Amino acid sequence: MDVNETLIRRMTRLAIEHGAVNLSQGFTDEAPVYDLVWSGIAAMLGGTEARRREVDAMTLGDLLTARGATHADAVDLTLKELLAGARNPRDQFNQYSFPFGLPELRRAIADYTERLYGRRPDPEDEITVVLGASEGMAASFCALLEPGDGVVLIEPCHELYPSQAAIFGLAPRFVTLREDPEAGTWRLDRDAVRAAAADPSVRAIVVNTPQNPTGKVLGVDELSFIAQLCREHDLLAITDEIYEHIVFDGHRHLFLPGFEGMAERTVVVNSISKTGRATGWRIGWVLTPPAYTDRLRAVHDNLVVQAPTPLQKGAVALLDQERSFFDGIADGYRQKRDLLVAGVREVGFTVTPPEGAYYLFANYRSVPALADMTPTEAAMHLVEKVGVATVPGDNFYAAADDGDRYLRFAFCRSMETLEKGVERLRAGLGAAPGAANPVD
Ligand SMILES: Cc1ncc(COP(=O)(O)O)c(C=O)c1O
């Protein structure tokens, strides 16, 4: 079986080893959403629903009274000492809970989906809470497909798809996206997708929009085309939507179950990792048509039991945010994208600005110092000599050689970190003659 430690995580290790600015792995260095964090804390301390509500509303005065302390004592007490008074000697929330997710989180996921896309999945038999999109994908592959089944993967793609396909004995059929710099996008070769989907062994197609690593956002035509193939060949669509809120320049994320005939054949995988800036929490969910839910829940239960109970409580507070909160997420990333696009172009990379997600998939062959290197050599040069960690492009391809010209940069870090990364690129690679700056 061809499964190793993921290269993305290895690059993070190398970044730490070399003191490099880490633009490799897709996680932020900024604080997670506060409502999320606080609700998790209140659940851990409160232990039961009634006490959690009390903790949520507690004042400093309440905590001092609980300790028999005065207001004057307060200045010398640590937060840890004070919050000890909020604990509950009885506990449910730091314990096992329903394997398929707390009822209130499944309710919040249903409301959230309805608010965003106008369709309310049934919390009872269409929603399963999992350990992030990673487990969501794995549980879907394991529960809904059989060893030997073909699955269409659109590359470049996140390495977890082919690796998990290998773990579960699936047979990937790769279709390659091609960069079209003049049009400023990545193109889906419809003939290739049609041919792959028509393979009699194929049972599913994996969709990821906005896409990692290219930033492509699939439009209505492309998704209608995929939906038509799914109907024609009786395929499942497994769609990874974790970048749903990170879309730029008028692009819009579209919800595949809303396409004709797709409600009964689409599995939606999502998580709070990117939306809540909380990749370490490992809270995600899978929406399945009812016919598939029991199988998915059985695999999930036997593999991991459940997602952490108090963190599920936190996730409720995130998903219950107003629509305007989710709509505003992309704004912060747009500025970061523009900074890094200008920065990498200045030193000679060519890049199609992403339509969504938070990565640049940049061609390094036009950077004089890197032009003759393999992607791994180029990434090693950057991490060791320049002090910037990226991911070699070939890591995202299994079938085509196209990856031999790309490096992936993540722009989900703070502006300060990105500015430092750009300075290092400038110092280590120098401005390329005639390099373009603006984002176009
Ligand atoms: C496309 C894609 N899917 C899934 C994941 C993993 O998501 P999670 O943290 O929810 O497991 C990532 C992480 O970067 C990703 O880019």
The ligand as an SDF file (V2000), in Angstrom:
LIG
                    3D

 16 16  0  0  0  0  0  0  0  0999 V2000
   -9.1360   20.0270    0.3820 C   0  0  0  0  0  0  0  0  0  0  0  0
   -8.9110   19.6540    1.8040 C   0  0  0  0  0  0  0  0  0  0  0  0
   -9.6760   18.7000    2.3560 N   0  0  0  0  0  0  0  0  0  0  0  0
   -9.5220   18.3300    3.6470 C   0  0  0  0  0  0  0  0  0  0  0  0
   -8.5520   18.9070    4.4430 C   0  0  0  0  0  0  0  0  0  0  0  0
   -8.4550   18.4810    5.8740 C   0  0  0  0  0  0  0  0  0  0  0  0
   -9.4980   19.1000    6.5710 O   0  0  0  0  0  0  0  0  0  0  0  0
   -9.8220   18.8050    8.1110 P   0  0  0  0  0  0  0  0  0  0  0  0
   -8.9060   19.6370    8.9350 O   0  0  0  0  0  0  0  0  0  0  0  0
  -11.2380   19.2310    8.2740 O   0  0  0  0  0  0  0  0  0  0  0  0
   -9.6250   17.3450    8.3230 O   0  0  0  0  0  0  0  0  0  0  0  0
   -7.7320   19.9160    3.9270 C   0  0  0  0  0  0  0  0  0  0  0  0
   -6.7210   20.5630    4.7640 C   0  0  0  0  0  0  0  0  0  0  0  0
   -5.9680   21.4040    4.3770 O   0  0  0  0  0  0  0  0  0  0  0  0
   -7.9170   20.2970    2.5660 C   0  0  0  0  0  0  0  0  0  0  0  0
   -7.1910   21.2610    2.0090 O   0  0  0  0  0  0  0  0  0  0  0  0
  1  2  1  0
  2  3  1  0
  2 15  2  0
  3  4  2  0
  4  5  1  0
  5  6  1  0
  5 12  2  0
  6  7  1  0
  7  8  1  0
  8  9  2  0
  8 10  1  0
  8 11  1  0
 12 13  1  0
 12 15  1  0
 13 14  2  0
 15 16  1  0
M  END
$$$$
